[in-house]
Amino acid sequence: MTTHLNRSKAIVIGGGMAGLMTARVLSDHYKEVVIVEKDEFPSEPGLRPGTPQAFHPHRFTSRGKAITERLFPGYEQDLAALGSPSSLNKALFFMNQHGSLEMKYDRNDYKFSRAVLEWVIRQRVNAIPNIHFLPKHDVIGLLTTADRLVVTGIQARDRDQSHTEKAIQADLVIDASGRSSKLSAWLEDLGYEVPQPDRLKVSLGYSTRRYKVPPQLTSLIDHWDVINIQGQPASGTYTGVFSFIEHGTAEVLLYRPGGNYPPTDADEFEQALSQLPSPKIADIVRDLEPIASPRGFRVPELYCHRYEQMSRWPAGLLVLGDAYCIYDPIFGQGMTVAAIATEILASCLLERSGDERPDWERNALQRIKEAIEPAFWLNCTADLRWEGVVYEGSDSSAGNAFSRDYMELFLKQATSKPDWRLYGLYWGVNTLSVSPRNIFNPQMVIEVLSASDEGKLLLSGLEQKLATGETTEERLEQLLPRFSDAPFA
C-alpha cells in the first residue's frame, strides 16, 4: 500500500477488531497512531472485560476475510499455528423451516475464537512501528477548538488508582469503541443536535457451550465444518449452531430473538439441544466432554445511529464499527461491516492525499453509512418475523411486511428444491458479498413470486393496488428498499 505520512497523529478509541483494523489503515497516513483502550490487554490469547460477547462464536464472511487478508497478509497462517482448523472440503449442513441443504465447503477458511483472532491481529498491529497502545485508559471527552467546529484530540483518564487525566492532541479521532461508545453524549455536550438512532427492540439472547473432542472422535473435526439448524418463528424454536475452533474444541450456540432466552443451566441447555428440529447437533454433542457450563449473552436492542443526517459535524472526527451500528450476532456480519468501513476509510484517505476537501469527514461518514445500511436492514427484515420484536426508527422500509414476505418465499424456493442459483444469491447478499439489489429488484421479485401459489397470491394482492396506468415493476421500484451499490463495487 502506498504510504502518505503527511499528517502528525491520529487517535483510535477502542482496541477491539474495529480499532485494530482502523489503526492499520491510519498507519499509512499518519506519523503516529495511538490506540486508546480501557482494558488491559492479556499476555496471551484470552478474553477481555470490555468484550463480553467475545466468548461466543465469531466469523468473517468471505468479503471480511479478503479485506483482513489485504490488511494483514497471511494472518490465517498465524491462526493455524495457534490450532485453528481449516474448513476446506468439510461438510456444511443448513436447515430451516423449508428444508435442508448439505454440501462441501470449498474454501480454505480457518475457524477461530474471538480471543485468538484478536490476539493474532493485535500482534500484527503491535509490530507496526508508528502504532502505539495506551491501555487501561477511559476516554471521557473530546477536545475541540474554541468554536467546537474541529475535534483536536481526547481527554483520557488512567484507570489505575491515581485516575490521572491527560489531554492527547491529534489531527483525527476515530471512535471504534463499540457498544460502550459515548459519542452521542459527547456531541450533545458540544452543542450538536444528534438524531435518535433507529432501534430494533429485539430482546435476543444466545448461550454458548464449549466441548472437548475426545481422541477417539477427532474424525468429527475432519468431517464437519458447521451445522446450522435455524429457529422457526412460527413455532418459536431456538437456532442451534455447531462448529469447531482451535485445539479440538467444539462450540455449540443456542439463539433466539423475542425475549425467550436460551438456557445457561447445563442440563437445560442439553435438553434444549435435543428439542431442535434436527437431532444432528444433539447426537454429536452427546459423546463430547463439556469444558464448562454454558455462558449467556443478551442484546436488548440493535441500533443504527443517524450521524450522517446531522446538519453539522465536527472536522477531525469519524466513527465506525459497533460505535455506529450493531447487528444481530447470529448473522456474523459485525466484523465484516467493520472491515468494509476500514476499506472505505482507506479509500477516503487516499483521495484526500491528492485533493484536500473541507467536508472530508462528512463524505467519509456518508460512505461508511452506505456500507452499514444493507446489513442493518437485513437484520430488521429477518428478526421482525419473530413475535415480540419491534422496529422504532426513521426508515419506513425496515418494517415493510411485503419485503419480509417476499424474502421468506425467496428462501423457501431456494431451499426446498433446492435452487442453487437463488441460494447462492441469498448467501451472497447475507454475507455482504453482493448488493441486496440482486434480490430486491422488480424482475427477480416477479420471477420468484410467479413460481409458487403463495407467491402468486402476494403478487396479485400487490397488483390490485396499482394506480391507474401504473405497472407492477413501477410499484415494486417504490416498494422495495434501495441501497447504494457503491460499497459492493
C-alpha positions in Angstrom: 0.0 0.0 0.0 1.2 3.5 -0.8 2.3 5.4 2.2 1.4 9.1 2.7 2.7 10.1 6.1 1.7 13.7 5.7 -0.2 14.2 9.0 1.1 14.0 12.5 -1.2 12.0 14.8 -4.4 10.0 14.8 -6.2 8.5 17.8 -8.4 5.4 17.7 -10.7 4.9 20.6 -11.1 1.1 21.2 -8.6 -1.7 20.8 -11.0 -4.4 19.5 -11.1 -5.7 16.0 -12.6 -2.5 14.5 -10.0 -0.4 16.3 -7.1 -2.6 15.2 -8.1 -2.6 11.6 -8.6 1.1 11.7 -5.2 1.7 13.2 -3.6 -0.4 10.5 -5.2 1.8 7.8 -4.3 5.0 9.5 -0.6 4.0 9.9 -0.1 4.6 6.2 -1.2 8.2 6.5 -0.2 9.4 10.0 3.3 9.6 11.6 1.8 8.3 14.8 -1.4 6.3 15.6 -2.5 5.8 19.2 -5.0 3.2 20.2 -6.7 4.1 23.5 -8.3 1.1 25.2 -10.0 0.8 28.6 -8.9 -2.8 29.2 -5.5 -4.2 30.0 -4.5 -6.5 27.1 -3.9 -10.1 28.0 -0.4 -11.5 27.7 -1.8 -14.5 25.7 -4.9 -15.2 23.8 -7.7 -14.5 26.2 -11.0 -12.7 26.9 -11.2 -9.0 28.0 -13.9 -7.5 30.3 -14.7 -4.9 27.6 -15.8 -7.6 25.1 -18.5 -9.6 27.0 -19.6 -11.1 23.7 -16.2 -12.4 22.9 -16.8 -15.9 24.3 -19.5 -16.6 21.7 -18.9 -17.6 18.1 -17.3 -15.1 15.7 -16.6 -15.3 12.0 -15.7 -13.3 8.9 -17.7 -13.6 5.8 -15.6 -14.2 2.6 -15.6 -10.5 2.0 -14.5 -9.7 5.5 -11.7 -12.3 5.3 -10.5 -10.8 2.0 -10.2 -7.3 3.4 -8.5 -8.6 6.5 -6.0 -10.6 4.4 -5.2 -7.4 2.4 -4.5 -5.5 5.7 -2.6 -8.4 7.4 -1.3 -10.8 4.7 -1.0 -14.4 5.9 -2.9 -13.8 9.1 -4.7 -17.1 8.7 -1.3 -18.9 8.9 -1.0 -17.3 12.4 -4.4 -18.7 13.3 -3.4 -22.1 12.1 -0.2 -22.0 14.2 -2.4 -21.4 17.2 -4.5 -24.5 16.4 -7.4 -23.1 14.3 -8.8 -25.7 12.0 -9.4 -25.3 8.2 -12.9 -25.7 6.8 -11.7 -26.8 3.3 -13.9 -29.7 1.9 -15.7 -30.3 5.2 -19.4 -30.8 5.5 -21.9 -27.9 5.9 -25.5 -28.7 6.9 -28.1 -25.9 6.8 -31.7 -26.4 7.9 -34.7 -24.1 8.0 -38.4 -24.5 8.1 -38.5 -25.1 4.3 -36.0 -27.9 4.1 -32.3 -28.7 4.5 -29.1 -28.5 2.4 -25.8 -30.4 2.9 -22.7 -29.6 0.9 -18.9 -29.5 1.0 -17.4 -26.2 2.0 -15.0 -25.3 -0.9 -13.0 -22.5 0.7 -9.9 -22.8 2.9 -11.1 -20.7 5.8 -9.8 -21.0 9.3 -12.3 -21.1 12.3 -11.3 -19.3 15.4 -12.4 -18.0 18.8 -12.6 -14.2 19.1 -9.8 -14.3 21.7 -7.3 -16.0 19.2 -8.3 -13.8 16.3 -7.9 -10.6 18.3 -4.5 -11.8 19.6 -3.2 -12.5 16.1 -4.3 -9.2 14.7 -3.1 -7.3 17.8 0.3 -8.8 17.5 0.4 -7.8 13.8 -0.6 -4.2 14.7 1.8 -4.1 17.6 4.7 -4.8 15.2 3.9 -1.6 13.2 6.4 1.0 14.4 4.2 4.1 14.3 1.3 2.5 16.1 1.2 2.7 19.9 -1.2 1.3 22.5 -2.5 3.2 25.5 -4.3 0.5 27.6 -6.2 1.0 30.9 -7.5 4.4 29.9 -11.0 5.7 29.7 -11.8 8.4 27.1 -14.0 10.9 29.0 -14.5 13.5 26.3 -13.4 15.2 23.1 -11.1 18.2 22.8 -12.1 20.9 20.3 -11.3 24.3 19.1 -13.0 27.2 20.9 -15.8 27.3 18.3 -16.3 23.5 18.7 -16.1 23.0 14.9 -12.9 20.9 15.0 -12.1 18.0 17.2 -8.4 18.3 18.2 -8.0 15.2 20.5 -9.4 13.5 23.5 -9.4 13.8 27.3 -8.3 10.5 28.8 -8.3 9.2 32.4 -5.9 6.5 33.7 -7.8 3.6 35.2 -5.3 3.0 38.0 -5.7 4.3 41.5 -4.4 7.8 40.6 -7.1 8.4 37.9 -4.8 10.8 36.3 -6.3 12.8 33.4 -4.4 13.8 30.3 -5.2 15.7 27.2 -4.0 14.0 24.0 -3.9 16.1 20.9 -4.5 14.6 17.4 -5.3 15.6 13.9 -8.0 12.9 13.6 -10.0 11.0 16.2 -11.9 7.8 15.3 -14.4 6.3 17.7 -14.2 2.5 17.3 -15.1 1.8 20.9 -18.0 -0.5 20.1 -21.2 -0.8 22.2 -19.7 1.3 25.0 -19.4 4.3 22.8 -20.4 7.7 24.4 -20.1 9.6 21.2 -23.7 10.8 21.1 -23.4 12.3 24.6 -20.1 13.9 23.8 -21.6 15.5 20.7 -24.6 16.8 22.5 -22.4 18.2 25.3 -20.6 20.2 22.5 -23.9 21.6 21.3 -24.6 19.4 18.3 -28.1 18.1 17.6 -27.9 14.3 17.4 -30.8 12.4 15.8 -32.3 9.5 17.6 -30.9 6.2 16.3 -33.0 3.6 14.6 -33.7 0.8 17.1 -34.8 -2.7 16.7 -36.2 -3.9 20.1 -35.1 -7.4 19.6 -34.6 -8.9 23.1 -32.3 -11.6 21.7 -30.3 -14.0 23.7 -27.7 -16.6 23.0 -25.9 -19.2 25.0 -22.7 -21.0 24.1 -21.1 -24.1 25.5 -17.7 -25.5 24.6 -16.7 -29.1 24.4 -13.5 -31.1 24.2 -13.4 -33.6 21.4 -12.0 -36.9 22.8 -9.2 -38.5 20.9 -11.3 -41.4 19.5 -13.7 -38.8 17.9 -11.3 -36.5 16.2 -12.7 -37.7 12.9 -15.6 -35.3 13.6 -13.2 -32.4 13.2 -12.1 -33.7 9.8 -15.7 -34.2 8.6 -17.7 -31.2 9.9 -17.4 -27.5 9.3 -20.7 -26.3 10.6 -24.2 -27.5 11.4 -26.8 -24.7 11.3 -30.3 -25.5 12.4 -32.3 -22.3 12.1 -35.0 -21.4 14.6 -38.6 -21.3 13.3 -40.6 -18.1 14.1 -43.9 -19.9 13.7 -43.1 -22.4 16.4 -40.6 -20.3 18.4 -37.8 -22.9 18.3 -34.2 -21.9 19.0 -31.5 -21.7 16.4 -28.6 -24.2 17.1 -25.2 -23.9 15.5 -22.3 -26.4 15.9 -18.8 -25.7 14.8 -15.1 -26.1 15.8 -12.5 -23.7 16.9 -8.8 -24.2 17.9 -7.3 -27.1 19.7 -10.0 -29.7 19.1 -12.7 -27.6 20.7 -16.3 -27.7 19.6 -18.6 -24.8 20.3 -22.4 -25.0 20.3 -24.7 -22.0 20.3 -28.4 -21.6 21.0 -30.1 -18.4 20.0 -33.5 -16.7 19.7 -34.9 -13.2 19.4 -38.1 -12.1 21.1 -37.3 -12.4 24.8 -37.4 -16.2 25.1 -33.7 -16.6 26.1 -31.8 -19.9 25.7 -30.8 -21.6 29.0 -27.4 -21.3 30.7 -28.1 -24.2 33.0 -26.1 -27.2 31.7 -28.9 -29.7 31.9 -31.4 -27.3 30.4 -29.0 -26.5 27.7 -28.6 -30.1 26.7 -32.3 -30.6 26.8 -32.9 -27.7 24.5 -30.4 -29.2 22.1 -32.4 -32.4 22.0 -35.5 -30.3 21.1 -34.1 -28.7 18.0 -35.9 -29.6 14.7 -33.0 -31.9 13.8 -31.1 -34.3 16.1 -27.8 -33.8 14.3 -26.2 -31.5 16.9 -27.6 -33.3 20.0 -26.4 -36.7 18.6 -22.8 -35.4 18.2 -22.6 -33.5 21.5 -23.8 -36.5 23.5 -20.3 -38.0 23.1 -18.2 -34.9 23.7 -16.8 -33.7 27.0 -18.2 -30.4 28.3 -15.5 -27.9 29.3 -17.7 -25.7 31.4 -21.3 -24.6 31.9 -22.9 -22.6 29.1 -22.4 -18.8 29.0 -25.2 -16.4 28.0 -25.3 -13.0 26.4 -28.3 -10.8 25.8 -28.9 -7.9 23.5 -32.0 -5.8 24.4 -31.9 -3.9 21.1 -30.0 -3.3 17.9 -29.3 0.3 17.0 -28.1 2.2 14.0 -27.1 5.8 14.6 -28.1 8.5 12.1 -24.9 10.6 12.4 -24.9 11.2 8.6 -28.1 13.1 8.9 -26.7 15.7 11.3 -26.7 19.3 9.9 -23.3 19.9 11.5 -20.4 17.5 12.0 -17.1 18.5 13.5 -14.0 18.2 11.4 -11.3 15.8 12.8 -13.8 13.1 13.9 -15.1 9.8 12.5 -16.9 6.8 13.8 -17.2 3.2 12.7 -17.9 -0.4 13.8 -20.3 -1.1 16.7 -20.0 2.5 17.8 -22.0 3.4 14.7 -24.3 0.4 14.4 -24.7 -3.0 16.0 -26.1 -6.1 14.4 -27.8 -9.4 15.3 -24.7 -11.6 16.1 -26.3 -14.7 14.5 -25.7 -13.4 11.0 -21.9 -12.9 11.6 -21.9 -9.5 9.8 -20.4 -7.2 12.5 -16.7 -7.8 11.9 -17.2 -7.8 8.2 -19.0 -4.5 8.2 -16.2 -3.1 10.3 -13.7 -4.4 7.8 -15.7 -2.8 4.9 -15.7 0.5 6.8 -11.9 0.5 7.2 -11.6 -0.3 3.5 -13.8 2.8 2.8 -11.7 4.8 5.2 -8.5 3.8 3.4 -10.0 4.9 0.1 -11.1 8.3 1.5 -7.7 8.9 3.0 -6.0 8.2 -0.4 -8.4 10.6 -2.1 -7.7 13.3 0.5 -4.0 13.0 0.0 -4.5 14.3 -3.5 -7.5 16.6 -3.0 -8.0 18.3 0.4 -11.7 18.8 0.9 -13.2 20.8 3.8 -16.1 18.3 4.1 -13.9 15.3 4.0 -15.2 13.8 7.3 -18.9 14.2 6.3 -18.2 12.5 2.9 -16.4 9.6 4.7 -19.2 9.3 7.2 -21.8 9.1 4.4 -19.9 6.4 2.6 -19.4 4.3 5.7 -23.2 4.6 6.4 -23.9 3.3 2.9 -22.0 0.1 3.9 -23.9 -0.2 7.1 -27.4 0.2 5.7 -27.8 -3.2 4.0 -26.6 -5.3 7.0 -28.9 -3.4 9.4 -31.9 -3.6 7.1 -31.4 -7.4 6.5 -31.2 -7.8 10.3 -34.5 -6.0 10.7 -36.2 -8.0 8.0 -35.1 -11.3 9.5 -35.8 -10.5 13.1 -39.2 -8.8 12.6 -40.5 -12.3 11.7 -40.3 -13.1 15.4 -43.1 -12.3 17.9 -42.1 -9.5 20.3 -39.6 -7.8 18.0 -40.4 -4.1 17.3 -38.8 -1.6 15.0 -38.6 2.1 16.0 -36.9 4.3 13.5 -37.0 6.6 10.5 -36.6 4.0 7.7 -40.1 3.0 6.6 -38.7 0.2 4.5 -37.3 -1.6 7.6 -40.8 -2.5 8.7 -42.0 -3.4 5.2 -44.2 -6.5 5.5 -44.1 -7.1 1.8 -40.3 -7.4 1.7 -40.4 -9.8 4.7 -43.0 -12.0 3.0 -41.0 -11.9 -0.3 -37.8 -12.8 1.4 -39.4 -15.7 3.1 -40.7 -17.0 -0.2 -37.3 -16.4 -1.8 -35.6 -18.6 0.9 -38.3 -21.2 0.6 -37.8 -21.5 -3.1 -34.0 -21.6 -2.7 -34.1 -24.3 0.0 -36.9 -26.6 -0.8 -36.0 -27.6 -4.4 -33.1 -26.7 -3.8 -32.4 -23.9 -6.3 -28.7 -23.3 -6.1 -28.8 -20.1 -8.1 -31.2 -18.5 -5.7 -29.4 -19.9 -2.7 -26.1 -18.5 -3.9 -27.7 -15.1 -4.2 -29.2 -15.4 -0.7 -25.9 -16.4 0.7 -24.0 -13.6 -1.2 -26.4 -10.9 0.0 -26.4 -12.0 3.6 -22.6 -12.3 3.7 -22.4 -8.8 2.2 -20.5 -10.1 -0.9 -23.1 -8.7 -3.3 -25.6 -5.9 -3.2 -29.1 -6.6 -1.9 -30.3 -5.2 -5.3 -29.5 -8.7 -6.7 -32.5 -10.0 -4.8 -34.6 -6.8 -4.3 -35.3 -5.8 -7.9 -38.6 -5.9 -9.7 -37.6 -8.6 -12.2 -36.3 -11.0 -9.5 -39.4 -10.4 -7.4 -41.7 -11.2 -10.2 -39.7 -14.3 -11.1 -39.7 -15.7 -7.6 -43.4 -14.8 -6.7 -44.6 -16.3 -10.0 -43.1 -19.7 -9.2 -45.5 -20.6 -6.4 -49.2 -20.3 -5.4 -48.2 -18.4 -2.3 -46.1 -16.0 -4.4 -48.8 -15.5 -7.0 -51.2 -14.6 -4.2 -48.8 -12.0 -2.8 -48.2 -10.6 -6.3 -51.9 -10.5 -7.0 -52.5 -8.5 -3.9 -49.9 -6.0 -4.9 -51.3 -5.7 -8.5 -54.8 -5.0 -7.1 -53.5 -1.8 -5.5 -51.8 -0.4 -8.7 -52.8 3.1 -9.6 -54.3 3.8 -13.0 -51.6 3.4 -15.6 -49.0 2.1 -13.1 -47.1 -1.1 -13.9 -46.1 -3.8 -11.4 -42.5 -3.0 -12.0 -43.1 0.7 -11.1 -44.9 -0.2 -7.9 -42.1 -2.6 -6.9 -39.5 0.1 -7.5 -41.3 2.2 -5.0 -41.9 -0.6 -2.5 -38.6 -2.3 -2.4 -35.7 -1.0 -0.3 -33.0 0.9 -2.1 -29.3 0.7 -1.3 -26.2 2.3 -2.8 -24.2 -0.2 -4.9 -21.0 1.7 -4.1 -20.0 -0.4 -1.1 -20.2 -3.5 -3.3 -18.3 -2.1 -6.3 
